[in-house]
């Protein structure tokens, strides 16, 4: 009674008696059979979840490498080679997504959504960044999902299939609206970096295009506001910061562009970006 441990109910039984009860359990009973099937189902589901986490990690890594490659577009002498190389990398990412789609055949995707969501967001960011560099527009979620419909084209997949199976067997994975919005929100940070690097390379027109484009994205996100998912409203603050940095760069170009040498403009923008972060307590 003076702070000692309380005995649990089963501690009153001797260990030998509990051992005998365990040995007397019939492993072939209906109850044990049901629990073994539950154990097998849970183990299978956990193994699949871990495989999807690994695939999502690979998708994230390859998508980041594609984004780093696309940032060389402004400084590369031949931009088409950069775009072609990025398309090859994105095809490799889509092959990973195809494996995810094969894992989710017959499953409810939302039960495994947390495992694959980070990779899909990074893929949306990479695809939309490449699409913007090509067209100066934002790719739609429908266009992204069209690229995620796969057929059995690999040799290993076609050897054991009949001609009818080859025509009918396809896999697809749809990017959810939330993953699409989060990927687009992350895209704004890459566009802000593209703005600074463009100015450093002497490109004066790109920052004004980016400023108008980011303003349109920010206006779209403000329509969602706090009514959307928590992750989307949390990204809105980062999006606002990226827009402020790009607008500040455009202001500097418009007011002091003729005074500052072009090779020093990028340093001025990076210094002002640090001041903005300090003012906002980052």
C-alpha positions as CSV (number, residue, x, y, z in Angstrom):
1,X,0.0,0.0,0.0
2,X,3.0,2.3,0.4
3,X,3.9,2.9,-3.2
4,X,4.5,-0.8,-4.0
5,X,3.7,-2.4,-7.4
6,X,0.2,-3.7,-7.7
7,X,-0.1,-7.3,-8.7
8,X,-1.9,-7.9,-12.0
9,X,-4.7,-10.4,-12.0
10,X,-2.9,-13.1,-13.8
11,X,0.1,-12.9,-11.5
12,X,-1.9,-14.8,-8.9
13,X,-1.6,-18.0,-11.1
14,X,1.6,-20.1,-10.9
15,X,3.8,-20.1,-14.0
16,X,3.4,-23.8,-14.3
17,X,-0.4,-23.6,-14.5
18,X,-0.1,-20.9,-17.2
19,X,2.3,-23.1,-19.1
20,X,0.0,-26.1,-18.9
21,X,-2.9,-23.9,-20.2
22,X,-0.8,-22.8,-23.2
23,X,0.2,-26.4,-24.0
24,X,-3.5,-27.5,-23.9
25,X,-4.5,-24.9,-26.6
26,X,-5.5,-26.8,-29.7
27,X,-3.6,-25.2,-32.7
28,X,-6.1,-26.5,-35.1
29,X,-9.1,-25.0,-33.4
30,X,-11.3,-22.6,-35.3
31,X,-10.3,-19.7,-33.1
32,X,-6.5,-20.3,-33.6
33,X,-7.1,-20.8,-37.3
34,X,-8.8,-17.4,-37.5
35,X,-6.0,-15.6,-35.6
36,X,-3.4,-17.2,-37.8
37,X,-5.2,-15.9,-40.9
38,X,-5.4,-12.5,-39.3
39,X,-1.7,-12.6,-38.6
40,X,-0.9,-13.6,-42.2
41,X,-3.1,-10.8,-43.5
42,X,-1.5,-8.2,-41.2
43,X,2.1,-9.4,-42.1
44,X,1.3,-9.2,-45.8
45,X,-0.1,-5.7,-45.4
46,X,2.9,-4.5,-43.4
47,X,5.4,-5.9,-45.9
48,X,3.5,-4.2,-48.7
49,X,3.5,-0.9,-46.8
50,X,7.3,-1.1,-46.3
51,X,7.9,-1.9,-50.0
52,X,5.8,1.2,-50.9
53,X,7.8,3.3,-48.5
54,X,11.0,2.3,-50.2
55,X,9.6,2.9,-53.7
56,X,8.3,6.3,-52.6
57,X,11.8,7.1,-51.3
58,X,13.3,6.2,-54.6
59,X,10.8,8.3,-56.5
60,X,11.6,11.3,-54.2
61,X,15.3,10.9,-54.8
62,X,15.1,10.6,-58.6
63,X,12.6,13.5,-58.8
64,X,14.9,15.8,-56.8
65,X,17.8,14.9,-59.2
66,X,15.5,15.9,-62.1
67,X,14.8,19.2,-60.5
68,X,18.5,19.9,-59.9
69,X,19.1,19.1,-63.5
70,X,16.4,21.4,-64.7
71,X,18.0,24.3,-62.8
72,X,20.9,24.1,-65.2
73,X,18.6,25.0,-68.0
74,X,19.2,28.8,-67.7
75,X,23.0,28.5,-67.7
76,X,23.4,25.6,-70.2
77,X,24.5,26.5,-73.7
78,X,22.0,24.0,-75.2
79,X,18.8,23.8,-73.2
80,X,17.3,21.1,-75.4
81,X,19.8,18.6,-74.1
82,X,18.8,19.4,-70.5
83,X,15.2,18.9,-71.3
84,X,15.8,15.6,-73.1
85,X,17.9,14.3,-70.2
86,X,15.2,15.3,-67.7
87,X,12.6,13.4,-69.8
88,X,14.8,10.3,-69.5
89,X,15.0,10.7,-65.8
90,X,11.3,11.2,-65.5
91,X,10.7,8.0,-67.5
92,X,12.8,6.2,-64.9
93,X,10.6,7.8,-62.1
94,X,7.5,6.6,-63.9
95,X,8.8,3.1,-64.0
96,X,9.0,3.3,-60.2
97,X,5.5,4.6,-60.1
98,X,4.5,1.6,-62.2
99,X,5.8,-0.7,-59.5
100,X,3.7,1.2,-57.0
101,X,0.6,0.8,-59.2
102,X,1.3,-3.0,-59.5
103,X,1.6,-3.2,-55.7
104,X,-1.8,-1.5,-55.3
105,X,-3.7,-3.8,-57.7
106,X,-6.9,-4.9,-55.8
107,X,-6.1,-2.6,-52.8
108,X,-7.6,0.6,-51.6
109,X,-5.0,3.2,-52.4
110,X,-6.0,5.4,-49.5
111,X,-5.0,2.7,-47.0
112,X,-1.4,3.1,-48.3
113,X,-1.6,6.8,-49.1
114,X,0.8,7.9,-46.4
115,X,3.5,5.6,-47.7
116,X,3.4,6.9,-51.3
117,X,2.3,10.6,-50.8
118,X,5.8,12.1,-50.4
119,X,7.1,10.5,-53.6
120,X,4.0,11.6,-55.6
121,X,4.3,15.2,-54.4
122,X,8.0,15.3,-55.4
123,X,7.1,13.8,-58.8
124,X,4.4,16.4,-59.3
125,X,6.9,19.1,-58.5
126,X,9.4,17.8,-61.0
127,X,6.9,17.3,-63.8
128,X,5.3,20.7,-63.3
129,X,8.7,22.3,-63.2
130,X,9.7,20.7,-66.5
131,X,6.3,21.6,-68.0
132,X,6.7,25.3,-67.0
133,X,10.1,25.5,-68.6
134,X,8.7,24.2,-71.8
135,X,5.4,26.0,-72.0
136,X,5.4,28.7,-69.3
137,X,2.1,27.2,-68.1
138,X,1.0,25.0,-65.2
139,X,0.3,21.3,-65.9
140,X,-3.1,20.0,-64.9
141,X,-3.7,17.0,-62.7
142,X,-5.5,15.3,-65.6
143,X,-2.4,15.6,-67.8
144,X,-0.2,14.1,-65.0
145,X,-2.6,11.2,-64.5
146,X,-2.6,10.5,-68.3
147,X,1.2,9.9,-68.0
148,X,0.6,7.4,-65.2
149,X,-1.2,4.8,-67.3
150,X,1.1,1.8,-67.9
151,X,0.9,-1.3,-70.1
152,X,2.8,-4.5,-70.0
153,X,5.7,-3.6,-72.3
154,X,8.7,-5.1,-70.4
155,X,10.0,-8.5,-71.5
156,X,9.6,-10.1,-68.1
157,X,6.0,-9.1,-68.0
158,X,5.1,-10.2,-71.5
159,X,6.7,-13.6,-71.6
160,X,4.0,-15.3,-69.5
161,X,1.1,-13.4,-71.0
162,X,-1.2,-14.3,-73.9
163,X,-1.9,-11.8,-76.6
164,X,-5.3,-11.1,-75.0
165,X,-3.6,-10.3,-71.7
166,X,-1.1,-8.0,-73.3
167,X,-4.0,-5.9,-74.8
168,X,-6.1,-5.8,-71.7
169,X,-3.7,-5.7,-68.7
170,X,-2.8,-2.2,-67.7
171,X,-1.9,-0.4,-64.5
172,X,-2.7,3.1,-63.5
173,X,-2.1,5.4,-60.5
174,X,-4.0,8.6,-59.9
175,X,-2.4,11.6,-58.2
176,X,-4.9,12.8,-55.6
177,X,-5.9,16.5,-55.6
178,X,-4.2,17.1,-52.3
179,X,-0.9,15.6,-53.6
180,X,-1.2,17.8,-56.7
181,X,-1.8,21.0,-54.7
182,X,1.1,20.2,-52.4
183,X,3.4,19.5,-55.3
184,X,2.4,22.8,-57.0
185,X,3.0,24.6,-53.7
186,X,6.6,23.2,-53.6
187,X,7.0,24.2,-57.2
188,X,6.9,27.9,-56.2
189,X,10.1,27.5,-54.3
190,X,11.9,26.1,-57.4
191,X,10.5,29.0,-59.5
192,X,11.9,31.5,-57.0
193,X,15.3,29.9,-57.3
194,X,14.9,29.9,-61.1
195,X,14.2,33.7,-60.9
196,X,17.4,34.4,-59.0
197,X,19.6,32.2,-61.3
198,X,18.0,33.8,-64.4
199,X,19.0,37.2,-63.2
200,X,22.5,36.0,-62.5
201,X,22.7,34.8,-66.1
202,X,21.6,38.2,-67.4
203,X,18.0,37.2,-68.2
204,X,15.8,40.2,-67.2
205,X,12.5,39.1,-68.7
206,X,12.0,35.8,-66.8
207,X,11.6,37.3,-63.3
208,X,8.6,39.4,-64.5
209,X,7.0,36.3,-66.1
210,X,7.6,34.3,-62.9
211,X,6.1,37.1,-60.8
212,X,2.9,37.1,-62.8
213,X,2.7,33.3,-62.8
214,X,3.3,33.0,-59.0
215,X,0.7,35.7,-58.3
216,X,-1.9,33.6,-60.2
217,X,-0.9,30.5,-58.2
218,X,-1.1,32.5,-54.9
219,X,-4.5,33.8,-55.9
220,X,-5.7,30.3,-56.6
221,X,-4.5,29.1,-53.2
222,X,-6.1,32.0,-51.4
223,X,-9.5,30.8,-52.7
224,X,-8.9,27.5,-50.9
225,X,-7.7,29.2,-47.7
226,X,-8.4,27.4,-44.5
227,X,-11.2,25.3,-46.0
228,X,-8.8,22.9,-47.6
229,X,-6.6,20.2,-45.9
230,X,-4.2,21.3,-43.2
231,X,-1.1,20.6,-45.3
232,X,-2.3,22.9,-48.0
233,X,-2.9,25.8,-45.7
234,X,0.5,25.3,-44.1
235,X,2.2,25.5,-47.5
236,X,0.5,28.8,-48.2
237,X,2.9,30.7,-46.0
238,X,5.9,29.4,-47.8
239,X,4.3,30.2,-51.1
240,X,3.7,33.8,-50.0
241,X,7.4,34.1,-49.1
242,X,8.5,32.9,-52.5
243,X,6.2,35.3,-54.2
244,X,7.5,38.2,-52.0
245,X,11.1,37.4,-53.0
246,X,10.3,37.3,-56.7
247,X,8.3,40.5,-56.5
248,X,11.2,42.1,-54.6
249,X,13.6,41.0,-57.4
250,X,11.3,42.6,-60.0
251,X,11.1,45.8,-58.0
252,X,14.9,46.0,-57.8
253,X,15.2,45.3,-61.6
254,X,12.7,48.0,-62.4
255,X,14.0,50.7,-60.1
256,X,17.7,50.0,-59.8
257,X,18.3,47.7,-62.7
258,X,20.3,50.3,-64.7
259,X,22.5,51.2,-61.7
260,X,23.6,47.7,-60.6
261,X,25.8,45.6,-62.9
262,X,24.2,42.4,-64.1
263,X,26.8,40.1,-62.6
264,X,26.0,41.6,-59.1
265,X,22.2,41.5,-59.3
266,X,22.0,37.9,-58.0
267,X,24.0,38.8,-54.9
268,X,21.7,41.8,-54.2
269,X,18.6,39.5,-54.5
270,X,20.1,36.8,-52.2
271,X,21.0,39.5,-49.6
272,X,17.4,41.0,-49.7
273,X,15.9,37.5,-49.4
274,X,18.0,36.9,-46.2
275,X,16.7,40.2,-44.9
276,X,13.1,39.2,-45.6
277,X,13.6,35.9,-43.7
278,X,15.1,37.7,-40.7
279,X,12.3,40.2,-40.6
280,X,9.8,37.3,-40.5
281,X,11.7,35.5,-37.7
282,X,13.0,32.6,-39.8
